[in-house]
Amino acid sequence: MAERAILGFLQNNEQIPDSGQFSAEHNLDHDQVKNVIRRLQGFRYIDAQDITRKTWVLTEEGKKYAAQGSPEVQLFLAVPEEGSISAVELKKKLGDSIDSFAWKYAKENKWVEMEKKQVSRKVQHVDDVVQALLLHIQDGKEIDEAGIVFLKGRKNLIEQMKWNGYSSIKKGPNYAPERKMVSTDLTRENLQNWKELEFKEYNFNAKGAPVEAGLLHPLLKVRKQFKDIFVQMGFEEMPTNNFVESSFWNFDALFQPQQHPARDSHDTFFLKAPCTTRTLPEDYVERVKRVHESGGYGSRGYNCDWKREEANKNLLRTHTTAVSSRMLHALAQKPFVPKKYFSIDRVFRNEAVDRTHLAEFHQMEGLICDRGLTLGDLIGVLKDFFSRLGMSKLRFKPAYNPYTEPSMEIFSYHEKLDKWVEIGNSGMFRPEMLLPMGLPEDVRVIAWGLGLERPTMILYGIDNIRDLFGHKVDLGLIKRNPICRIGI
């Protein structure tokens, strides 16, 4: 109906000035008219200009005041022309429809006054400016800027709406009073009668509709690329499915003292149920206890009492090195074979949440276990590993870790930031950690670790970790960043 009306009107007229006005005059739905104009434009039957107008419309409260009058005028009319009315009676008379603003505006305009809780008029007639302006907008009439400002100051009476339509609708190069119905589908019947039919032209260069499909989160993309690099270098992935660990594997087996501040509740999430572990390798536990209390293997230990109940406490693992301690202990129970291990998974720390810290994040760790390894081997492996990430400028700084000696912080030069950025930590596992496990004395373990979130934030230009990980993630980010190339 709308298509016939538009083509028929243009047969005898030069143009349709405005789609909205045309819809109103012909009693047509404007959205339907817009769809028809869009379709006819595609077939070049007509040409039209897009237009957008901003209009003011009444809210539900505005419609109420347009019909009943503004609250202050309703209050004024409820006061007798002669004499007065008590405030209590006036409130009963008006009901809940009049709020405190009605009193405020009526007093400011000096329409009414109250003495001894009796309300009386100060004038005999008032003009309802609010209602008049609202009726103008409701009738589609324009009001000046001062009127708009006045109504906006009252709040919740009017709101701005965008109106989209078409103007200057004229005949196109393929105009006809009636649109030919062309075939759009290549069905068996249509192909059999192709001489009798007219087919729609096909644009083979047109792009298809975007496919809505599942996409990988930036963290998963970067994690996959890190994993690929480890695999290319011959590393074997460690099982990291235990989010819950005992304090023994998370701290004690790593020669981390039980008095270490990281072990208290300020940095660690301890479990209430089950609060303790039930099974630990007792012979190994005894050797760990001895090296903590009195040393051994060339070490003096910590010269303190080692408590089994502390080691039994269950917690959310604070680092993936807890996985490494389990794997190295298992390796020590068999005839020694050199190994390369890596892990990438979540860890948990009781930290204050801010733009760079969360209580849950990812940690990557790599380790090599072999005979006669040195610090030079560690530096060489680190240079090879990080060069595959596009980070060739590295620096190393001495550091301290309870379970590695020597230890090094790793820095890389960031070309975009034009400064050196810390990217990880590394070291050689201490004999106090390895020898109680049962590994041969000449076996050395070199290891390094780094976070996953920080390089991902740099790669994707994200400056707040809460925009990357958690319930506030913008899902559009995943669609806007389909490819990630390592190289920071």
VEXDREN-2710 file (C-alpha; in Angstrom, 1 decimal):
% VEXDREN-2710
k/r/px/py/pz
1/MET/0.0/0.0/0.0
2/ALA/2.8/2.4/0.9
3/GLU/4.8/1.5/-2.2
4/ARG/1.8/2.1/-4.5
5/ALA/1.0/5.4/-2.7
6/ILE/4.6/6.7/-3.2
7/LEU/5.0/5.7/-6.8
8/GLY/1.5/6.9/-7.7
9/PHE/2.1/10.3/-6.0
10/LEU/5.4/10.8/-8.0
11/GLN/3.6/10.0/-11.3
12/ASN/1.8/13.3/-11.0
13/ASN/4.2/15.3/-8.7
14/GLU/7.8/16.4/-8.9
15/GLN/8.8/15.3/-5.4
16/ILE/7.7/14.3/-1.9
17/PRO/9.2/17.0/0.3
18/ASP/9.0/15.1/3.6
19/SER/8.4/11.4/4.4
20/GLY/6.8/12.2/7.8
21/GLN/4.3/14.7/6.3
22/PHE/3.5/12.3/3.5
23/SER/2.8/9.5/6.0
24/ALA/0.5/11.7/8.0
25/GLU/-1.4/13.0/5.0
26/HIS/-1.9/9.5/3.6
27/ASN/-2.6/7.8/7.0
28/LEU/0.4/5.5/6.7
29/ASP/2.8/4.2/9.3
30/HIS/6.1/6.2/8.9
31/ASP/8.3/3.2/9.7
32/GLN/6.7/1.3/6.9
33/VAL/7.1/4.2/4.5
34/LYS/10.8/4.5/5.4
35/ASN/11.3/0.8/4.6
36/VAL/9.5/1.2/1.3
37/ILE/11.6/4.2/0.4
38/ARG/14.8/2.3/1.3
39/ARG/13.7/-0.6/-0.9
40/LEU/12.8/1.6/-3.9
41/GLN/16.1/3.4/-3.6
42/GLY/17.9/0.0/-3.9
43/PHE/16.1/-0.6/-7.2
44/ARG/16.8/3.0/-8.3
45/TYR/13.0/3.7/-8.7
46/ILE/13.4/6.8/-6.6
47/ASP/16.2/9.0/-5.1
48/ALA/15.9/10.5/-1.6
49/GLN/17.9/12.4/1.0
50/ASP/18.3/11.1/4.6
51/ILE/17.2/13.6/7.2
52/THR/17.4/13.5/11.0
53/ARG/15.6/15.9/13.3
54/LYS/15.7/16.3/17.1
55/THR/12.3/16.9/18.6
56/TRP/11.0/17.4/22.1
57/VAL/8.3/15.0/23.4
58/LEU/6.4/14.8/26.7
59/THR/7.2/12.3/29.3
60/GLU/4.5/10.5/31.2
61/GLU/4.6/13.1/33.9
62/GLY/4.6/15.8/31.2
63/LYS/1.4/14.3/29.6
64/LYS/-0.2/14.3/33.1
65/TYR/0.5/18.0/33.6
66/ALA/-0.6/18.8/30.1
67/ALA/-4.0/17.2/30.8
68/GLN/-4.5/18.3/34.4
69/GLY/-2.4/21.5/34.7
70/SER/0.8/22.1/36.7
71/PRO/0.8/21.1/40.4
72/GLU/1.2/24.7/41.5
73/VAL/-1.9/25.8/39.5
74/GLN/-3.9/22.9/40.8
75/LEU/-2.9/23.9/44.3
76/PHE/-3.9/27.6/43.6
77/LEU/-7.3/26.5/42.2
78/ALA/-8.0/24.4/45.3
79/VAL/-7.7/27.5/47.5
80/PRO/-11.1/29.3/47.9
81/GLU/-11.4/32.7/46.1
82/GLU/-12.5/34.3/49.4
83/GLY/-11.4/33.3/52.8
84/SER/-8.9/30.5/53.5
85/ILE/-8.5/26.8/53.9
86/SER/-6.5/24.8/56.5
87/ALA/-3.3/23.2/55.2
88/VAL/-4.7/19.8/56.4
89/GLU/-7.9/20.2/54.5
90/LEU/-6.0/21.4/51.4
91/LYS/-3.8/18.3/51.5
92/LYS/-6.8/16.1/51.8
93/LYS/-8.5/17.9/48.9
94/LEU/-5.5/17.6/46.6
95/GLY/-4.5/14.0/47.6
96/ASP/-1.1/12.6/46.7
97/SER/-0.9/14.3/43.3
98/ILE/0.6/17.5/44.7
99/ASP/4.2/17.4/46.0
100/SER/6.3/19.9/47.9
101/PHE/7.4/21.5/44.7
102/ALA/3.8/22.8/44.2
103/TRP/4.0/24.7/47.4
104/LYS/7.5/25.9/46.5
105/TYR/6.5/27.3/43.1
106/ALA/3.1/28.7/44.3
107/LYS/4.9/30.7/47.1
108/GLU/7.8/31.8/44.8
109/ASN/5.1/33.2/42.4
110/LYS/3.4/34.9/45.3
111/TRP/0.1/33.2/44.5
112/VAL/-0.7/32.0/48.0
113/GLU/0.3/32.6/51.6
114/MET/0.0/30.7/54.9
115/GLU/-0.7/32.1/58.3
116/LYS/-1.4/30.0/61.3
117/LYS/-1.7/26.9/59.1
118/GLN/-4.4/28.6/57.0
119/VAL/-3.8/29.0/53.3
120/SER/-5.3/31.9/51.3
121/ARG/-4.9/33.4/47.8
122/LYS/-2.9/36.6/47.3
123/VAL/-4.1/37.0/43.6
124/GLN/-7.4/36.1/42.0
125/HIS/-6.1/34.7/38.6
126/VAL/-2.9/32.9/37.4
127/ASP/-1.7/31.7/34.0
128/ASP/-0.5/28.1/33.7
129/VAL/2.6/28.7/31.7
130/VAL/3.8/25.1/32.2
131/GLN/0.6/23.6/30.8
132/ALA/0.5/25.9/27.9
133/LEU/4.1/25.0/26.9
134/LEU/3.4/21.3/27.3
135/LEU/0.3/21.5/25.1
136/HIS/2.3/23.3/22.4
137/ILE/4.8/20.5/22.3
138/GLN/2.1/17.9/22.4
139/ASP/0.4/19.5/19.4
140/GLY/3.7/19.5/17.4
141/LYS/4.2/23.2/17.6
142/GLU/7.6/24.8/18.1
143/ILE/8.5/26.7/21.2
144/ASP/11.4/29.0/21.7
145/GLU/14.7/28.1/23.5
146/ALA/13.7/30.0/26.6
147/GLY/10.6/27.8/26.9
148/ILE/12.7/24.6/26.5
149/VAL/15.1/25.8/29.2
150/PHE/12.2/26.5/31.5
151/LEU/10.6/23.1/31.1
152/LYS/14.0/21.3/31.4
153/GLY/14.5/23.1/34.7
154/ARG/11.3/21.5/36.0
155/LYS/12.8/18.0/35.2
156/ASN/11.1/14.9/34.0
157/LEU/8.6/16.8/31.9
158/ILE/10.1/16.6/28.4
159/GLU/12.8/14.5/26.7
160/GLN/14.5/14.8/23.3
161/MET/13.9/12.3/20.6
162/LYS/15.6/11.7/17.3
163/TRP/13.4/11.5/14.2
164/ASN/14.8/9.9/11.1
165/GLY/13.2/10.1/7.7
166/TYR/13.6/11.2/4.1
167/SER/13.3/14.4/2.2
168/SER/13.4/15.5/-1.5
169/ILE/12.0/12.1/-2.7
170/LYS/12.1/12.2/-6.5
171/LYS/11.9/9.8/-9.5
172/GLY/15.0/7.7/-10.0
173/PRO/16.5/6.5/-13.3
174/ASN/14.4/3.2/-13.2
175/TYR/11.2/4.9/-12.1
176/ALA/7.9/3.3/-13.1
177/PRO/4.4/3.8/-11.8
178/GLU/4.4/0.2/-10.6
179/ARG/7.5/-1.8/-9.5
180/LYS/8.1/-5.0/-11.5
181/MET/8.3/-8.1/-9.4
182/VAL/11.5/-9.7/-10.3
183/SER/12.6/-13.2/-9.2
184/THR/15.2/-13.3/-6.5
185/ASP/15.6/-17.1/-5.9
186/LEU/17.3/-19.6/-8.3
187/THR/14.7/-22.3/-7.8
188/ARG/14.2/-25.3/-10.0
189/GLU/11.0/-23.9/-11.3
190/ASN/12.5/-20.5/-12.0
191/LEU/15.4/-22.0/-13.9
192/GLN/13.0/-24.0/-16.1
193/ASN/11.0/-20.8/-17.0
194/TRP/13.9/-18.4/-17.1
195/LYS/12.9/-17.0/-20.5
196/GLU/9.6/-15.8/-19.1
197/LEU/11.0/-14.3/-15.9
198/GLU/13.1/-11.3/-15.1
199/PHE/15.7/-11.9/-12.4
200/LYS/17.0/-9.5/-9.9
201/GLU/20.6/-8.3/-10.6
202/TYR/23.2/-9.8/-8.4
203/ASN/26.1/-7.9/-7.0
204/PHE/28.8/-10.5/-6.6
205/ASN/31.2/-8.0/-5.0
206/ALA/28.8/-7.3/-2.1
207/LYS/29.9/-8.4/1.3
208/GLY/27.7/-10.9/3.1
209/ALA/26.1/-10.2/6.5
210/PRO/28.7/-10.5/9.3
211/VAL/28.6/-14.0/10.8
212/GLU/27.8/-13.9/14.6
213/ALA/30.1/-16.5/16.1
214/GLY/32.0/-17.2/19.2
215/LEU/35.3/-15.4/19.5
216/LEU/38.3/-15.9/21.7
217/HIS/39.0/-13.6/24.6
218/PRO/42.2/-11.6/24.3
219/LEU/43.7/-13.4/27.3
220/LEU/43.0/-16.8/25.6
221/LYS/44.6/-15.6/22.4
222/VAL/47.8/-14.4/24.1
223/ARG/47.8/-17.6/26.2
224/LYS/47.7/-19.7/23.1
225/GLN/50.6/-17.9/21.5
226/PHE/52.7/-18.3/24.7
227/LYS/51.8/-22.0/24.8
228/ASP/52.8/-22.4/21.1
229/ILE/56.2/-20.9/21.9
230/PHE/56.8/-23.2/24.8
231/VAL/55.8/-26.2/22.6
232/GLN/58.1/-25.1/19.8
233/MET/60.9/-25.0/22.3
234/GLY/60.2/-28.6/23.3
235/PHE/58.5/-28.0/26.6
236/GLU/55.9/-30.3/28.2
237/GLU/52.8/-28.8/29.8
238/MET/52.3/-29.5/33.5
239/PRO/48.8/-30.4/34.9
240/THR/47.4/-27.2/36.6
241/ASN/43.9/-28.4/37.5
242/ASN/44.5/-28.0/41.3
243/PHE/43.4/-24.5/42.2
244/VAL/43.4/-25.7/45.8
245/GLU/46.8/-26.6/47.2
246/SER/48.2/-27.4/50.6
247/SER/50.5/-24.9/52.2
248/PHE/53.1/-27.7/52.1
249/TRP/53.3/-27.8/48.3
250/ASN/52.7/-24.1/47.9
251/PHE/55.3/-22.9/50.4
252/ASP/57.2/-25.5/52.5
253/ALA/58.4/-27.7/49.6
254/LEU/59.8/-24.5/48.0
255/PHE/61.9/-23.8/51.1
256/GLN/59.7/-20.8/51.9
257/PRO/59.8/-20.2/55.7
258/GLN/56.6/-20.6/57.7
259/GLN/57.1/-17.1/59.1
260/HIS/57.1/-15.5/55.6
261/PRO/54.7/-12.6/55.5
262/ALA/53.1/-13.9/52.2
263/ARG/51.8/-16.9/54.1
264/ASP/49.5/-14.9/56.5
265/SER/45.9/-14.2/55.7
266/HIS/46.7/-10.7/54.2
267/ASP/48.2/-12.3/51.1
268/THR/46.6/-15.8/51.0
269/PHE/43.1/-17.2/50.7
270/PHE/42.9/-20.0/53.2
271/LEU/40.0/-22.5/52.9
272/LYS/37.4/-23.1/55.7
273/ALA/36.3/-26.5/54.3
274/PRO/38.3/-28.6/53.9
275/CYS/40.7/-26.6/55.9
276/THR/43.5/-29.1/55.9
277/THR/45.0/-31.7/53.6
278/ARG/44.8/-35.4/54.5
279/THR/47.7/-36.9/52.5
280/LEU/51.3/-35.9/52.1
281/PRO/54.4/-38.0/51.4
282/GLU/55.6/-38.5/55.0
283/ASP/59.2/-39.4/54.3
284/TYR/59.5/-36.3/52.1
285/VAL/57.7/-34.1/54.7
286/GLU/60.2/-35.2/57.3
287/ARG/63.2/-34.2/55.1
288/VAL/61.6/-30.8/54.4
289/LYS/61.0/-30.3/58.1
290/ARG/64.7/-31.1/58.9
291/VAL/66.1/-28.7/56.3
292/HIS/63.8/-25.9/57.5
293/GLU/64.6/-26.4/61.1
294/SER/68.3/-27.3/61.1
295/GLY/69.5/-27.1/57.5
296/GLY/71.4/-29.7/55.5
297/TYR/72.9/-30.1/52.1
298/GLY/75.3/-27.2/52.9
299/SER/72.5/-25.0/54.3
300/ARG/71.9/-23.7/57.9
301/GLY/68.1/-23.7/57.4
302/TYR/66.0/-21.2/59.2
303/ASN/66.8/-22.4/62.8
304/CYS/63.1/-22.3/63.8
305/ASP/60.4/-24.7/64.8
306/TRP/58.5/-26.2/61.7
307/LYS/54.9/-26.9/62.4
308/ARG/53.0/-29.6/60.6
309/GLU/49.6/-28.0/61.2
310/GLU/50.8/-25.0/59.3
311/ALA/51.9/-27.1/56.3
312/ASN/48.6/-29.0/56.3
313/LYS/46.5/-25.8/55.7
314/ASN/44.6/-25.7/52.4
315/LEU/44.6/-22.5/50.3
316/LEU/44.0/-21.2/46.8
317/ARG/47.4/-21.5/45.2
318/THR/49.3/-18.2/45.2
319/HIS/51.6/-19.2/42.3
320/THR/52.0/-22.1/39.8
321/THR/55.3/-22.9/41.3
322/ALA/53.3/-25.2/43.6
323/VAL/52.7/-27.3/40.5
324/SER/56.4/-27.3/39.7
325/SER/57.2/-28.6/43.2
326/ARG/54.8/-31.5/42.7
327/MET/56.3/-32.3/39.3
328/LEU/59.9/-32.2/40.4
329/HIS/59.1/-34.5/43.4
330/ALA/57.4/-37.0/41.1
331/LEU/60.4/-36.8/38.7
332/ALA/62.8/-37.6/41.6
333/GLN/61.0/-40.8/42.4
334/LYS/62.2/-42.4/39.1
335/PRO/65.5/-42.8/37.4
336/PHE/66.5/-39.2/36.4
337/VAL/65.5/-38.0/32.9
338/PRO/66.0/-34.3/31.9
339/LYS/62.8/-32.5/31.5
340/LYS/61.4/-29.2/30.2
341/TYR/58.1/-28.2/31.8
342/PHE/55.7/-25.2/31.5
343/SER/52.4/-24.1/32.9
344/ILE/49.9/-21.3/32.3
345/ASP/47.0/-21.0/34.6
346/ARG/45.2/-19.0/37.3
347/VAL/46.6/-18.1/40.7
348/PHE/45.0/-16.2/43.6
349/ARG/46.2/-13.6/46.0
350/ASN/44.4/-11.5/48.6
351/GLU/45.2/-8.1/47.1
352/ALA/43.4/-4.8/47.0
353/VAL/41.7/-4.5/43.6
354/ASP/42.7/-1.5/41.5
355/ARG/43.5/-0.7/37.9
356/THR/46.5/-3.0/37.7
357/HIS/45.7/-5.6/40.4
358/LEU/43.0/-8.3/40.8
359/ALA/42.7/-11.0/43.4
360/GLU/42.7/-13.6/40.5
361/PHE/45.2/-13.5/37.6
362/HIS/47.2/-15.8/35.4
363/GLN/50.8/-16.8/35.8
364/MET/53.2/-18.5/33.2
365/GLU/56.1/-20.5/34.3
366/GLY/58.8/-22.5/32.5
367/LEU/61.5/-24.7/34.0
368/ILE/64.3/-26.9/32.7
369/CYS/65.7/-29.7/34.8
370/ASP/69.1/-31.2/33.7
371/ARG/72.6/-32.0/34.9
372/GLY/75.2/-29.2/35.2
373/LEU/72.9/-26.2/34.3
374/THR/74.3/-22.8/35.1
375/LEU/73.1/-19.2/35.2
376/GLY/74.5/-18.7/31.7
377/ASP/72.1/-21.4/30.5
378/LEU/69.2/-19.6/32.1
379/ILE/70.1/-16.3/30.4
380/GLY/70.5/-18.0/27.1
381/VAL/67.1/-19.7/27.4
382/LEU/65.4/-16.4/28.4
383/LYS/66.9/-14.6/25.4
384/ASP/65.6/-17.3/23.1
385/PHE/62.2/-17.4/24.7
386/PHE/61.6/-13.7/24.8
387/SER/63.0/-13.1/21.3
388/ARG/60.2/-15.3/20.0
389/LEU/57.8/-12.8/21.6
390/GLY/59.5/-9.9/19.8
391/MET/61.4/-8.8/22.8
392/SER/65.1/-8.8/21.9
393/LYS/66.4/-6.1/24.3
394/LEU/66.7/-7.7/27.7
395/ARG/68.3/-6.7/31.0
396/PHE/68.7/-8.8/34.2
397/LYS/68.8/-7.5/37.7
398/PRO/69.8/-9.5/40.8
399/ALA/66.8/-10.2/43.1
400/TYR/65.8/-12.4/46.1
401/ASN/63.4/-15.3/46.1
402/PRO/63.1/-17.9/49.0
403/TYR/63.4/-20.8/46.6
404/THR/65.9/-19.6/43.9
405/GLU/69.5/-18.6/44.3
406/PRO/70.8/-16.8/42.3
407/SER/67.6/-14.9/41.3
408/MET/67.1/-12.3/38.5
409/GLU/64.4/-9.9/37.6
410/ILE/63.9/-9.6/33.8
411/PHE/63.4/-6.3/32.1
412/SER/62.6/-5.6/28.4
413/TYR/62.8/-2.3/26.5
414/HIS/59.4/-1.1/25.5
415/GLU/59.6/0.8/22.2
416/LYS/56.2/2.4/22.5
417/LEU/56.7/3.5/26.1
418/ASP/60.3/4.3/25.5
419/LYS/61.4/2.8/28.8
420/TRP/62.6/-0.5/30.4
421/VAL/59.6/-2.5/31.8
422/GLU/59.8/-5.4/34.2
423/ILE/58.4/-8.5/32.5
424/GLY/59.2/-11.4/34.8
425/ASN/61.3/-13.1/37.5
426/SER/63.8/-16.0/37.2
427/GLY/66.4/-18.0/39.0
428/MET/67.9/-21.4/39.8
429/PHE/66.1/-23.5/42.4
430/ARG/68.0/-23.9/45.6
431/PRO/69.6/-27.2/46.7
432/GLU/67.4/-26.9/49.9
433/MET/64.4/-27.4/47.7
434/LEU/65.7/-30.0/45.2
435/LEU/67.8/-32.4/47.3
436/PRO/65.1/-33.3/49.9
437/MET/63.0/-34.4/46.9
438/GLY/65.7/-37.0/46.0
439/LEU/67.1/-35.5/42.8
440/PRO/70.8/-36.2/42.1
441/GLU/73.2/-33.7/43.5
442/ASP/74.5/-32.6/40.1
443/VAL/71.0/-31.8/38.8
444/ARG/70.1/-28.2/38.5
445/VAL/66.7/-26.5/37.7
446/ILE/66.4/-23.1/36.0
447/ALA/63.0/-21.5/36.0
448/TRP/61.3/-18.2/35.1
449/GLY/57.8/-16.8/35.4
450/LEU/55.7/-13.9/34.3
451/GLY/52.1/-12.7/34.3
452/LEU/49.7/-13.1/31.4
453/GLU/47.6/-10.0/32.0
454/ARG/50.3/-7.3/31.7
455/PRO/51.6/-8.3/28.2
456/THR/48.0/-8.7/27.1
457/MET/47.1/-5.2/28.3
458/ILE/50.1/-3.8/26.5
459/LEU/49.3/-5.6/23.3
460/TYR/45.6/-4.5/23.3
461/GLY/46.2/-1.0/24.6
462/ILE/44.2/-1.6/27.8
463/ASP/45.1/0.5/30.9
464/ASN/42.6/-1.0/33.4
465/ILE/42.8/-4.7/34.2
466/ARG/39.1/-4.7/35.1
467/ASP/38.4/-4.0/31.4
468/LEU/40.2/-7.2/30.5
469/PHE/39.3/-9.7/33.2
470/GLY/36.1/-10.0/35.2
471/HIS/32.4/-9.1/34.9
472/LYS/33.0/-5.6/33.5
473/VAL/34.6/-6.8/30.3
474/ASP/33.3/-5.0/27.2
475/LEU/32.4/-7.9/24.8
476/GLY/32.8/-5.5/21.9
477/LEU/36.5/-5.5/22.7
478/ILE/36.7/-9.2/21.6
479/LYS/35.1/-8.4/18.2
480/ARG/37.2/-5.3/17.6
481/ASN/40.4/-7.2/18.2
482/PRO/40.2/-10.4/16.2
483/ILE/44.0/-10.8/15.7
484/CYS/46.8/-10.5/18.2
485/ARG/50.4/-10.3/17.1
486/ILE/53.1/-10.8/19.7
487/GLY/55.8/-8.1/19.7
488/ILE/55.7/-5.4/22.3
END
